[in-house]
Amino acid sequence: MHTEHAYALPECRNLFYGGRFHVPQGGYGRTLNPATQEDLGPVSNANAADVDAAVQAAHLAFQSWRHTKPAVRAAALREFGNRLRTHAEELGFLDAINCGNPVREMAADVHFAATQVDYFAGLVHEAKGDTLPMGDGVLNYSVREPYGVVARIVAYNHPLMFLAAKLAAAVAAGNTVILKAATQAPLSAYRLATLLQDVFPPGVVNVLSGDTPCGQALVDHPLVKKVSLIGSTATGKSILRSAAEKVMPVSLELGGKNPLIICPEADMDKAIEGAVKGMNFTWAGQSCGSTSRCFVHRSVYDRVIKEMVQKISQLYRCGLPTDPATTMGCLVSKAQYEKVMSFIDSAHKEGARLVCGGVRPSDKALDNGWFVTATVFADVTPAMRLFREEVFGPVLAVIPWDEEEDLLRMVNGLDFGLTASIWTKDLARAHRLASRVESGYVWINHVSAHFIGADFGGYKQSGLGREEGVSELLAWTQTKNVHVVL
Ligand SMILES: NC(=O)c1ccc[n+]([C@@H]2O[C@H](COP(=O)([O-])OP(=O)(O)OC[C@H]3O[C@@H](n4cnc5c(N)ncnc54)[C@H](O)[C@@H]3O)[C@@H](O)[C@H]2O)c1
């Protein structure tokens, strides 16, 4: 706690609900800087009693927030967006020091979150209903109403952005929200709570930190009417099972093992650049949308691999996440590091060909961190673990292909279906492949980017529901039909 940092670490690490911070009944744990193992101090571990207190506060706030004029809700959201922008550097720093992703990108995340908050502030009046033509003397209309208290549980790779951006649609629609910070990196969440303390009425936005028991207690609480998760498929399934007990709707943004397809006629320079960028090495590959299976047509296979490796060595070098010059951060924890290393191990054992990386960086300054260099394995086959399972680390699998039918069998042969990226100059092939890939978000001659207003979400076991567009707002409402005989 005595190391000099660019910004002060948050002083208050308690639970934020009902407009104030509360000492956790579940006690405290510790949080670390994954790049150095520096102890960054205590973090609250909310237990079921804490969750209940927060839910009661949110429930009380719902009684008035649901009737607050939409324009007033929008104004609060816009003020919140402005606060985010004003504190972007500081929040980005807190994420970098706590989750291991580079500070420059984490600050950009905060600005992106603010843009999403503004977007939903502008949509408040779109949570509207319909009327049905019924003839004289009868009026039939539907209204959209908020659910009540809802919970958002998030993953660690964009700790601040996932909390800040994703509260907006739920709050815009008139719900009150309990945010559960990422277990591994909650520091920015405490600062976020302070920043929003006087923006929303007490109890409208509440921020908890904790581990699985906190998330589970939120899912199980009878007054929590909807839960959304950004997390792994395993957690998504567990939440879905618990939600069944309450017949509660859920929204799930889950894992991926996303394909990037390079066709022989593609603009090869751009395709190679896309394949490298799509792996999100900056975040050490820790991104759900990472295109971690790269299918390269055999006629260009050797060239693509050679140039890909050159590009990676030019663009990505592990460095301390808090250094603005760093282009690639570290993994979030020892557990994640060991998982990534086990994939590298199994790829070797199963006969994949290592073409770069696969080791710790040689830089002594990084010796204490969970760093792994940008890694590419070629000649990966569908039988290998690296082909089938999400690594959530900097490990790219390259697979040769010859015929489109075989390609599609391999591409669609998994239970994941989040993103896909297709590189071709053949218009017919572009649309044919786009229509046949089983993914919820497809780029043609592009990769990685999200577009505000465009629905993001997964097919198959990569998720349920869509976010980032109007449908996210509507998903936080339920429809009531009213039939009036005049
Ligand atoms: N589709 C997307 O938009 C998206 C975005 C980012 C990350 N992810 C996925 O997230 C995963 C990595 O993140 P992670 O390791 O933090 O995921 P995780 O599933 O382990 O944890 C996510 C969150 O769920 C909570 N949680 C765990 N078990 C729970 C339970 N039984 N009930 C309620 N809450 C519970 C955790 O405390 C954490 O806050 C990857 O699979 C990645 O693909 C998906």
The ligand as a Tripos MOL2 file, in Angstrom:
@<TRIPOS>MOLECULE
LIG
   44    48     1     0     0
SMALL
NO_CHARGES

@<TRIPOS>ATOM
      1 N1        -19.7040  -12.3880  -24.2400 N.am      1 LIG1
      2 C1        -19.1690  -11.3360  -23.6270 C.2       1 LIG1
      3 O1        -19.5800  -10.1930  -23.8520 O.2       1 LIG1
      4 C2        -18.0270  -11.5280  -22.6650 C.ar      1 LIG1
      5 C3        -17.2290  -10.4340  -22.3420 C.ar      1 LIG1
      6 C4        -16.1550  -10.6210  -21.4710 C.ar      1 LIG1
      7 C5        -15.8950  -11.8700  -20.9450 C.ar      1 LIG1
      8 N2        -16.6770  -12.9150  -21.2720 N.ar      1 LIG1
      9 C6        -16.3570  -14.2530  -20.7630 C.3       1 LIG1
     10 O2        -16.0220  -14.1980  -19.3830 O.3       1 LIG1
     11 C7        -15.1050  -15.2410  -19.0560 C.3       1 LIG1
     12 C8        -13.9220  -14.7030  -18.2780 C.3       1 LIG1
     13 O3        -14.3270  -13.9970  -17.1740 O.3       1 LIG1
     14 P1        -14.3520  -14.6130  -15.6910 P.3       1 LIG1
     15 O4        -13.2770  -15.6130  -15.5450 O.co2     1 LIG1
     16 O5        -14.4060  -13.4690  -14.7740 O.co2     1 LIG1
     17 O6        -15.7610  -15.3570  -15.7390 O.3       1 LIG1
     18 P2        -16.5490  -16.0890  -14.5400 P.3       1 LIG1
     19 O7        -17.7190  -16.7170  -15.1750 O.co2     1 LIG1
     20 O8        -15.6490  -16.9210  -13.7350 O.co2     1 LIG1
     21 O9        -17.0090  -14.8850  -13.5970 O.3       1 LIG1
     22 C9        -17.8320  -13.8380  -14.0590 C.3       1 LIG1
     23 C10       -18.5880  -13.2400  -12.8820 C.3       1 LIG1
     24 O10       -19.5450  -14.1860  -12.4130 O.3       1 LIG1
     25 C11       -19.4520  -14.3250  -11.0060 C.3       1 LIG1
     26 N3        -19.8850  -15.6870  -10.6690 N.ar      1 LIG1
     27 C12       -19.1610  -16.8310  -10.7130 C.ar      1 LIG1
     28 N4        -19.9310  -17.8940  -10.4000 N.ar      1 LIG1
     29 C13       -21.1810  -17.4100  -10.1560 C.ar      1 LIG1
     30 C14       -22.4290  -18.0180   -9.7960 C.ar      1 LIG1
     31 N5        -22.5420  -19.3250   -9.6250 N.pl3     1 LIG1
     32 N6        -23.5100  -17.2280   -9.6450 N.ar      1 LIG1
     33 C15       -23.4230  -15.9000   -9.8440 C.ar      1 LIG1
     34 N7        -22.2670  -15.2630  -10.1710 N.ar      1 LIG1
     35 C16       -21.1590  -16.0130  -10.3250 C.ar      1 LIG1
     36 C17       -17.9990  -14.0320  -10.7210 C.3       1 LIG1
     37 O11       -17.8090  -13.6660   -9.3730 O.3       1 LIG1
     38 C18       -17.7170  -12.8920  -11.6870 C.3       1 LIG1
     39 O12       -18.1230  -11.6380  -11.1740 O.3       1 LIG1
     40 C19       -14.6880  -15.8280  -20.4010 C.3       1 LIG1
     41 O13       -15.3570  -17.0260  -20.6230 O.3       1 LIG1
     42 C20       -15.1190  -14.7690  -21.3910 C.3       1 LIG1
     43 O14       -15.3250  -15.2470  -22.7040 O.3       1 LIG1
     44 C21       -17.7400  -12.7750  -22.1130 C.ar      1 LIG1
@<TRIPOS>BOND
     1     1     2 1
     2     2     3 2
     3     2     4 1
     4     4     5 ar
     5     4    44 ar
     6     5     6 ar
     7     6     7 ar
     8     7     8 ar
     9     8     9 1
    10     8    44 ar
    11     9    10 1
    12     9    42 1
    13    10    11 1
    14    11    12 1
    15    11    40 1
    16    12    13 1
    17    13    14 1
    18    14    15 2
    19    14    16 1
    20    14    17 1
    21    17    18 1
    22    18    19 2
    23    18    20 1
    24    18    21 1
    25    21    22 1
    26    22    23 1
    27    23    24 1
    28    23    38 1
    29    24    25 1
    30    25    26 1
    31    25    36 1
    32    26    27 ar
    33    26    35 ar
    34    27    28 ar
    35    28    29 ar
    36    29    30 ar
    37    29    35 ar
    38    30    31 1
    39    30    32 ar
    40    32    33 ar
    41    33    34 ar
    42    34    35 ar
    43    36    37 1
    44    36    38 1
    45    38    39 1
    46    40    41 1
    47    40    42 1
    48    42    43 1
@<TRIPOS>SUBSTRUCTURE
     1 LIG1         1 GROUP 0 **** ****
